[in-house]
Amino acid sequence: MSSDAREPFVNARFRVEIEGLQGSGATEVIFPEARIVEGRKKTRAVQYTNLTLRRGLTSSGEWYQWWDRARISSKAGRKSVSVVLMDAVRTDVARWTFRDAVPVAYSVSPLHALGNQPVIETIEVSVDDMRAWYADAASTDLNKRPAHP
């Protein structure tokens, strides 16, 4: 935990965990926006925009294969995705878990013969639910917390 509780965490220390995938590292995460909307008979529901994950392209085809399975079958491809924020000493301080995430878009950045930038792979997933947990002074082990409080 940070020595000064008022000091904000930086956005560069995080990891992405995708259920069943080994190479789930990412270089960028764009969180979905969650909006409470009124339904019929005064019920309330939450609508989410998509979660976007980006990483440097490697020889691992796991993201593409996940998207490809979802493209072929509407029953395939639903996974739990967690984004974990870490402090300066790499202790987990926050976790956002997205259930029933399914790929809706896949892309690879442009290639440029005169460039020298990493090739970026992007997967965009729709999510049905989001839960967030934040470490406090009493409990910093986010992995032991229940999936749904």
Secondary structure in CASP SS format (residue, H / E / C, confidence):
PFRMAT SS
TARGET T0000
AUTHOR 0000-0000-0000
METHOD secondary structure of the structure
MODEL  1
M C 1.00
S C 1.00
S C 1.00
D C 1.00
A C 1.00
R C 1.00
E C 1.00
P C 1.00
F C 1.00
V C 1.00
N C 1.00
A C 1.00
R C 1.00
F E 1.00
R E 1.00
V E 1.00
E E 1.00
I E 1.00
E C 1.00
G C 1.00
L C 1.00
Q C 1.00
G C 1.00
S C 1.00
G C 1.00
A C 1.00
T C 1.00
E E 1.00
V E 1.00
I E 1.00
F C 1.00
P C 1.00
E C 1.00
A E 1.00
R E 1.00
I E 1.00
V E 1.00
E E 1.00
G C 1.00
R H 1.00
K H 1.00
K H 1.00
T C 1.00
R E 1.00
A E 1.00
V E 1.00
Q E 1.00
Y E 1.00
T C 1.00
N C 1.00
L E 1.00
T E 1.00
L E 1.00
R E 1.00
R E 1.00
G E 1.00
L C 1.00
T C 1.00
S C 1.00
S C 1.00
G C 1.00
E H 1.00
W H 1.00
Y H 1.00
Q H 1.00
W H 1.00
W H 1.00
D H 1.00
R H 1.00
A H 1.00
R H 1.00
I H 1.00
S C 1.00
S C 1.00
K C 1.00
A C 1.00
G C 1.00
R C 1.00
K E 1.00
S E 1.00
V E 1.00
S E 1.00
V E 1.00
V E 1.00
L E 1.00
M E 1.00
D C 1.00
A C 1.00
V C 1.00
R C 1.00
T C 1.00
D E 1.00
V E 1.00
A E 1.00
R E 1.00
W E 1.00
T E 1.00
F E 1.00
R E 1.00
D E 1.00
A E 1.00
V E 1.00
P E 1.00
V E 1.00
A E 1.00
Y E 1.00
S E 1.00
V E 1.00
S C 1.00
P C 1.00
L C 1.00
H C 1.00
A C 1.00
L C 1.00
G C 1.00
N C 1.00
Q C 1.00
P C 1.00
V C 1.00
I E 1.00
E E 1.00
T E 1.00
I E 1.00
E E 1.00
V E 1.00
S E 1.00
V C 1.00
D C 1.00
D E 1.00
M E 1.00
R E 1.00
A E 1.00
W E 1.00
Y E 1.00
A C 1.00
D C 1.00
A C 1.00
A C 1.00
S C 1.00
T C 1.00
D C 1.00
L H 1.00
N H 1.00
K H 1.00
R C 1.00
P C 1.00
A C 1.00
H C 1.00
P C 1.00
END
